[in-house]
Amino acid sequence: MPTPPPLISRISTPSKHLTAPGPDRAGLLRLLAEAVHVPDHGRLRPWRFILIEGAARDRIGEVLYRRVRESLPEASPARLDKERTRFAYAPCIVAVVLAPVKGHKVPEIEQTLSGGAVCMNLLHAAHQAGFGAQWLTGFAAYDREVLAAVGLAEHELLLGYIHIGTRTETPPERERPDPADLLSVAAP
């Protein structure tokens, strides 16, 4: 088995640069098994997944196109086309859904952070498996009609769409902050 690439080499691949093949179902389940290894105070598991693939990508793209056209009448034809094709590239898109447990001693912010860690772990797992991936939100993550078309219940929130596939281009590395510049030491 080849040595997986180091995490420091992970970079987002724009979804328009992702194509088939993506992970098969068994491979996706392995990625999701890695994704759920996150801190989860109270073992609430306040997150779940929705797989968007095949014809569902086009159907949801049409809903997104219509909702942007209705909500943003000033949207340019280029913006509308971008929304229509948002889900058209990566063969595997995983919607990471947050279903916060209300009124529990574990604050909702901790549940949300746990879900964000699931998203990041899924990106790392895809990278380790040799795929390109991108975590996207935008209009498609907040419009209730789009979310209903994806399969979210009214009480659920979308943490992100994780697009996974084979890279058609390798993105250039971007400048990263120096960790030493971000580190401070608490006073004794």
C-alpha positions as CSV (number, residue, x, y, z in Angstrom):
1,M,0.0,0.0,0.0
2,P,1.5,3.4,-1.0
3,T,2.3,5.9,1.7
4,P,-0.5,8.5,1.8
5,P,0.5,12.1,1.2
6,P,1.2,14.3,4.3
7,L,-1.6,16.5,5.5
8,I,0.5,19.6,5.0
9,S,0.2,18.9,1.3
10,R,-3.6,19.1,1.3
11,I,-5.1,22.0,-0.8
12,S,-8.6,22.6,-2.0
13,T,-9.2,21.7,-5.6
14,P,-11.9,23.9,-7.2
15,S,-14.9,21.8,-7.9
16,K,-14.9,22.6,-11.6
17,H,-11.5,20.8,-11.7
18,L,-12.9,17.6,-10.3
19,T,-14.2,14.7,-12.5
20,A,-14.8,11.0,-12.4
21,P,-13.8,8.7,-10.9
22,G,-14.7,9.5,-7.4
23,P,-14.8,7.1,-4.6
24,D,-17.0,4.0,-5.1
25,R,-19.6,3.3,-2.4
26,A,-17.2,1.2,-0.3
27,G,-14.5,3.8,-0.6
28,L,-16.9,6.6,0.3
29,L,-18.0,4.7,3.4
30,R,-14.3,4.4,4.4
31,L,-13.9,8.1,4.0
32,L,-17.0,8.8,6.1
33,A,-15.7,6.3,8.8
34,E,-12.6,8.5,9.0
35,A,-14.6,11.7,8.9
36,V,-16.6,10.8,12.1
37,H,-13.5,10.4,14.2
38,V,-14.0,13.8,15.8
39,P,-14.5,15.3,19.2
40,D,-18.2,14.9,20.0
41,H,-19.0,16.1,23.5
42,G,-21.9,14.1,24.9
43,R,-21.7,11.6,22.0
44,L,-24.6,13.4,20.4
45,R,-23.6,12.7,16.8
46,P,-25.4,15.9,15.7
47,W,-24.5,15.5,12.1
48,R,-25.4,13.2,9.2
49,F,-24.6,12.9,5.5
50,I,-26.5,13.2,2.2
51,L,-24.8,11.9,-0.9
52,I,-25.4,13.9,-4.1
53,E,-24.5,12.0,-7.2
54,G,-25.8,11.2,-10.7
55,A,-29.0,12.9,-11.8
56,A,-29.5,14.5,-8.4
57,R,-26.6,16.9,-9.2
58,D,-28.5,18.3,-12.2
59,R,-31.9,18.4,-10.4
60,I,-30.5,20.3,-7.5
61,G,-28.6,22.6,-9.9
62,E,-31.9,23.5,-11.6
63,V,-33.4,24.3,-8.2
64,L,-30.4,26.4,-7.3
65,Y,-30.6,28.3,-10.6
66,R,-34.3,29.1,-10.1
67,R,-33.8,30.2,-6.5
68,V,-30.9,32.5,-7.4
69,R,-32.9,34.0,-10.3
70,E,-35.9,34.6,-8.0
71,S,-33.9,35.9,-5.1
72,L,-31.3,38.0,-6.9
73,P,-33.0,39.5,-10.0
74,E,-29.8,41.4,-10.7
75,A,-27.8,38.1,-11.0
76,S,-25.8,38.0,-14.3
77,P,-26.2,35.2,-16.8
78,A,-22.7,34.1,-15.8
79,R,-23.7,33.8,-12.1
80,L,-26.9,32.0,-13.0
81,D,-24.9,29.5,-15.2
82,K,-22.4,29.0,-12.4
83,E,-25.2,28.1,-10.0
84,R,-26.9,25.8,-12.4
85,T,-23.6,23.9,-12.9
86,R,-22.4,24.1,-9.3
87,F,-23.0,20.4,-8.7
88,A,-22.1,19.2,-12.3
89,Y,-18.4,18.5,-11.9
90,A,-17.4,16.3,-8.9
91,P,-18.9,12.8,-9.2
92,C,-19.4,12.6,-5.4
93,I,-20.7,15.4,-3.3
94,V,-21.4,14.9,0.4
95,A,-23.7,17.3,2.1
96,V,-22.7,17.5,5.8
97,V,-25.8,18.2,7.7
98,L,-26.1,19.5,11.3
99,A,-29.1,18.5,13.3
100,P,-28.4,20.3,16.6
101,V,-29.7,18.7,19.8
102,K,-31.7,21.6,21.3
103,G,-31.8,22.1,25.1
104,H,-28.9,19.7,25.8
105,K,-26.2,20.5,28.3
106,V,-23.7,20.5,25.3
107,P,-24.0,24.0,23.8
108,E,-25.0,24.2,20.1
109,I,-21.7,25.9,19.3
110,E,-19.8,22.7,20.4
111,Q,-22.1,20.6,18.3
112,T,-21.5,22.9,15.3
113,L,-17.7,22.7,15.9
114,S,-17.9,18.9,15.9
115,G,-19.7,19.1,12.6
116,G,-17.0,21.4,11.2
117,A,-14.4,18.9,12.3
118,V,-16.4,16.2,10.4
119,C,-16.1,18.3,7.3
120,M,-12.4,18.9,7.7
121,N,-11.8,15.2,8.4
122,L,-13.6,14.3,5.3
123,L,-11.4,16.7,3.3
124,H,-8.3,15.1,4.9
125,A,-9.6,11.5,4.3
126,A,-10.3,12.3,0.6
127,H,-6.8,13.8,0.3
128,Q,-5.2,10.7,1.9
129,A,-7.1,8.5,-0.5
130,G,-5.7,10.4,-3.5
131,F,-8.7,12.4,-4.4
132,G,-9.1,16.2,-4.9
133,A,-11.8,17.8,-2.8
134,Q,-13.4,21.2,-1.9
135,W,-15.6,22.3,0.9
136,L,-18.2,24.8,-0.4
137,T,-21.2,26.7,1.1
138,G,-22.6,29.9,-0.5
139,F,-26.2,30.5,-1.5
140,A,-26.8,26.7,-1.9
141,A,-26.0,26.2,1.8
142,Y,-28.5,28.8,3.2
143,D,-31.6,28.9,1.0
144,R,-34.3,26.7,2.5
145,E,-35.8,25.6,-0.8
146,V,-32.4,24.5,-2.1
147,L,-31.8,22.7,1.2
148,A,-35.2,21.0,1.0
149,A,-34.3,19.8,-2.5
150,V,-31.1,18.3,-1.1
151,G,-33.1,16.5,1.6
152,L,-32.6,18.6,4.8
153,A,-35.4,18.9,7.3
154,E,-36.5,22.3,8.4
155,H,-34.6,22.1,11.8
156,E,-31.3,21.1,10.1
157,L,-28.5,23.2,8.8
158,L,-26.0,22.6,6.1
159,L,-22.4,22.8,7.2
160,G,-20.9,22.3,3.8
161,Y,-20.9,20.5,0.5
162,I,-17.8,18.4,0.2
163,H,-17.0,17.9,-3.5
164,I,-14.8,14.8,-4.1
165,G,-13.3,13.5,-7.4
166,T,-10.2,13.1,-9.5
167,R,-8.3,16.3,-10.2
168,T,-8.2,17.5,-13.8
169,E,-5.7,20.2,-12.7
170,T,-3.5,20.5,-9.7
171,P,-4.2,23.8,-7.9
172,P,-1.2,26.0,-7.0
173,E,-0.2,26.1,-3.4
174,R,-1.3,29.4,-1.8
175,E,0.6,31.3,0.8
176,R,-0.1,30.1,4.3
177,P,0.5,32.0,7.5
178,D,3.6,31.3,9.6
179,P,2.4,29.4,12.7
180,A,5.0,31.3,14.8
181,D,3.3,34.5,13.9
182,L,0.0,33.2,15.2
183,L,1.3,31.7,18.5
184,S,1.3,33.6,21.7
185,V,2.0,32.2,25.2
186,A,-0.4,32.8,28.1
187,A,1.0,34.8,31.0
188,P,2.2,32.6,33.9
